[in-house]
């Protein structure tokens, strides 16, 4: 288990380094973001069930085709949902995923009903190695690289990523421009 954790950490560091040095390419192709989100959620279903979390995502909604690197957007969604699983309310966990189709972009939102993010940290959570002291647990878990990688991937797509505290939780949002 520890070897697997170290391998994932090394992969994240290498991934981030490739993005920062411009050596990581993204490969755009037309895709259905709804199907991509559904595919991203599939491997997480058992973890969601184990923690007795209610997940709300409408897989039957219509979506315009967008140009994106499916493998990389799966990575972003997986990371955001994994964080939502980790930080949502321990007793009545709730994760809501939605897609808003705007004129110039699609906005993907991942809400969880956890503690939220310290308002002073809303920008820095996307920095490398950032770990909140506002976590539900005493010792921070994770590498602090997941959101930094998400930011690099979204920006490589010419999109934006941000977090917003809302009543009883936090929403992580990112955009994919319509090209």
N, C-alpha and C positions, 0 to 999 in steps of 0.2 A: 504493500500500500504506500509506504513511504517512497519507494523507488518510482512508483507511478506519479505521485505528487511532485517529486523533483523533476521528472520528465516533463510534466505539464508546465511547471514553472519555467524550465529552460526553453520550452517551445514558445511560451508567451514572451519571454525576454527576446528571443530571436525574432519573433514576429514583429514586435514593437521596433526593434532595431532596423529591420528591413523597411518598415514604413517610414521611420524617421530619416533614413538615409536615401529614400526614394527608390530603393531596390525592389520593393514589393509592388507588384503590378496588380491591378484589378482587371477582371475580364468581364466586360459588360455584355449582357444579352437580354433580350426581352423576356420578362417573366411576370407571373402573377404573384403579387406580394402576399395575398391571402393564403395561397397554397404553400408558399415558402414558410409563412408563420406556422401553419398547421404542421408541416413537416418538421419544423424546429421543435414544436411542442411534443411530438410523439415520443422521443426518448426520455422526456422529463415526466411523463404521466405517472410512472410508478412512484417517483419521489414526491410528486404533488399529492398522490393518494396516501402515501405513508404519513405525510404531515397533516392529512385531513384538511387540505386547502381547497377552497372552491375556486375554480378557474372559469372565467367567463370570456369566451371568444366565439364570435359568429363566423364559422367557416363557410357559410353559405352566402355571405354578402358578396356583392359584385365589386370588382376592382379593375381599374384600367391597367393595361400592361405597362410596366415600367422597365427602364434599362438599369440593371444592377447585376453585380457579381453575386450569384445566389449563394455560393459557399461562404462568402464573407458576410453577407447579410444574415445567414443562418447563425454564424458566429456571434453577431451582435445580438440577435434575438435570444439565442441560448444564454448568453451572458446576462442580459437584462432580466430574463425570466428566472435564471438560477439565483441571481441576487434577490429578486422578489420573493422567491421561495425561502431563502435564507433569512430575510428580514421582516416578512409579513407577520401579522399577529399570531402568536403561538396557539391560541385557543380557537379563534374564528378566522383563520387565514383566508384572505380574498385577493385574487389577482384578476384584474380586468385588462384585456388587450383590445385595442380598437385601432382602426385605420380611418383617417379622415382624408378624403380626396379633395384637395384644393385645386385652384386653377393651375398653379405653377409647380405644385409638389404634392406628394403624399406624406402625411404625418402619421407615424406609428407611435402609439402610446402604450406604455406598460405601467399600470398602477398596482401598488400593493398597499395594504392597510397596516403597515408597520409604523414605527416611530417617526418616520420622515427623516430628513437630512437637516443637520444643524444649518440654519440659514446662512451662517458665515462660511459654510463649506460648499455651498451650491456650485461654485465655480471650481474649487480645488479638487472635488471628488474625481475629476477626469484627469488629474495629474498622476504621473507614474508613482507607484508605491504608496499612494494615499490610502490610509485606513482610518475610518471614522472612530472617534472615541465615543460616539453616540450609538454604538451597536447594542443589540439586545443581549449581548454576551459580554463577559468580563474581558476576555482576551480576544483581540481582533483576529478574525480568520480570513484566509485568502491572501493573495500575494499583493493586492493593491495594483494589479496590472490590467484587470479585465476592462474597467471603464476607460482606461487610457487607450487600450487597443480598440475598443468600440469607437472612441472619438477619432482615431486615425482612419479607421475603415469608413466611417460616415463622411469624414472630410475628404477622403479619396474619391467618394461618390459626389462631391460638391454639395453635401448636405450639412446639416447642423444637428447637434445633440445637446440636450439640456435636461435638468431636473427641476421639478416644481413641487413644493410642498403644498398639499391640499388638505382639506379637513380630513383628519384621521388617515393620513398616509402620505405617499409621495408618488408622483408620476414621472417616469423617465420617457422622454420623447425624442424622436429623431426624424429627420426628413430625408426623402429621396426625391430629388428634382425630377420633374417631367421633362424629358428631352425631346 
